Amino acid sequence: MKAVTRQVNDVTIVDLSGQIKLGEGSSVVRDTVKDLVGKGRKKILLNLGNINYIDSSGIGELVSAFTSVRNQGGELKLLHLTKKVHDLLQITKLYTVFDVRDDEAGAIAAFSS
């Protein structure tokens, strides 16, 4: 699993690719978000467009990332969900918890100033 971070204005976009699953995949998400929050980044957008698999542990990491960013007074949004990830979030009723966007520019604009 890979995470590439880029900055657009004051929003940090994390382009994730591969699998978010028990072990390495979920720790990449955890470590990346923890690092960003530690650097004072408050607006984080996770791009899941290239995630081809996610398990329950991966879903747990997304929830954990969301909670830790929120606890620091920040916002975390999800971008470009694949059908599998979308369906999993619907089934687990977490789709309503996350702010999910399909358009990067719209997602960036949706962060509060």
C-alpha positions as CSV (number, residue, x, y, z in Angstrom):
1,M,0.0,0.0,0.0
2,K,1.2,3.5,-0.9
3,A,0.3,6.9,0.4
4,V,1.4,10.0,-1.5
5,T,0.8,13.4,0.1
6,R,0.2,16.7,-1.8
7,Q,-0.9,20.1,-0.8
8,V,-3.6,22.2,-2.4
9,N,-4.0,25.6,-0.7
10,D,-4.5,24.6,3.0
11,V,-5.9,21.1,2.2
12,T,-3.6,18.1,2.4
13,I,-4.6,15.4,-0.1
14,V,-3.4,11.8,0.6
15,D,-3.6,9.7,-2.6
16,L,-3.8,6.1,-1.4
17,S,-3.3,3.1,-3.6
18,G,-3.3,-0.7,-3.0
19,Q,-5.1,-2.4,-0.2
20,I,-6.2,-1.2,3.3
21,K,-6.2,-4.3,5.3
22,L,-4.9,-5.8,8.6
23,G,-1.2,-5.2,8.9
24,E,0.8,-2.9,6.6
25,G,-2.1,-1.3,4.8
26,S,-3.9,0.0,7.8
27,S,-0.7,1.1,9.5
28,V,0.1,3.3,6.5
29,V,-3.2,5.1,6.9
30,R,-2.7,5.5,10.6
31,D,0.9,6.7,10.4
32,T,0.2,9.1,7.6
33,V,-2.7,10.7,9.3
34,K,-0.9,10.8,12.7
35,D,2.1,12.5,11.0
36,L,-0.1,15.1,9.3
37,V,-2.0,15.9,12.5
38,G,1.3,16.2,14.3
39,K,2.4,18.8,11.8
40,G,-0.7,20.8,12.4
41,R,-2.6,19.8,9.3
42,K,-6.3,20.3,10.0
43,K,-7.8,19.7,6.6
44,I,-7.2,16.2,5.2
45,L,-8.7,14.6,2.1
46,L,-8.2,10.9,1.7
47,N,-8.3,9.9,-2.0
48,L,-9.4,6.3,-2.2
49,G,-9.8,6.1,-6.0
50,N,-6.9,3.6,-6.3
51,I,-7.9,1.3,-3.3
52,N,-8.7,-2.1,-4.7
53,Y,-9.5,-3.8,-1.4
54,I,-10.4,-2.9,2.1
55,D,-11.2,-5.1,5.1
56,S,-12.8,-4.5,8.4
57,S,-9.5,-3.5,9.9
58,G,-9.1,-0.9,7.1
59,I,-12.6,0.5,7.8
60,G,-11.6,0.7,11.5
61,E,-8.5,2.7,10.5
62,L,-10.6,5.2,8.5
63,V,-12.9,5.7,11.5
64,S,-9.9,6.0,13.8
65,A,-8.3,8.6,11.4
66,F,-11.6,10.5,11.2
67,T,-11.8,10.6,15.0
68,S,-8.2,11.6,15.7
69,V,-8.4,14.5,13.1
70,R,-11.8,15.6,14.6
71,N,-10.4,15.5,18.1
72,Q,-7.6,17.9,17.0
73,G,-10.2,20.3,15.6
74,G,-9.7,19.3,12.0
75,E,-11.8,17.8,9.2
76,L,-11.2,14.6,7.3
77,K,-13.1,13.9,4.0
78,L,-13.1,10.9,1.6
79,L,-12.7,11.3,-2.1
80,H,-13.3,9.0,-5.1
81,L,-14.7,5.9,-3.4
82,T,-14.5,2.7,-5.4
83,K,-17.7,0.7,-5.7
84,K,-16.4,-1.9,-3.2
85,V,-15.5,0.8,-0.6
86,H,-18.7,2.7,-1.1
87,D,-20.8,-0.5,-0.7
88,L,-18.9,-1.4,2.5
89,L,-19.5,2.0,4.0
90,Q,-23.2,1.7,3.1
91,I,-23.5,-1.7,4.7
92,T,-21.7,-0.6,7.9
93,K,-23.8,2.6,8.1
94,L,-20.6,4.6,8.1
95,Y,-21.4,6.4,4.8
96,T,-23.4,9.0,6.8
97,V,-20.5,9.6,9.2
98,F,-17.9,10.5,6.6
99,D,-18.1,13.5,4.2
100,V,-17.7,11.7,0.9
101,R,-17.0,13.6,-2.3
102,D,-16.6,12.5,-6.0
103,D,-15.0,15.7,-7.2
104,E,-11.6,16.9,-5.9
105,A,-12.2,20.6,-6.5
106,G,-15.6,20.4,-4.8
107,A,-14.1,18.5,-1.9
108,I,-11.4,21.1,-1.4
109,A,-14.0,23.9,-1.5
110,A,-16.2,22.0,1.0
111,F,-13.6,22.5,3.8
112,S,-14.5,25.3,6.1
113,S,-12.2,28.3,5.9
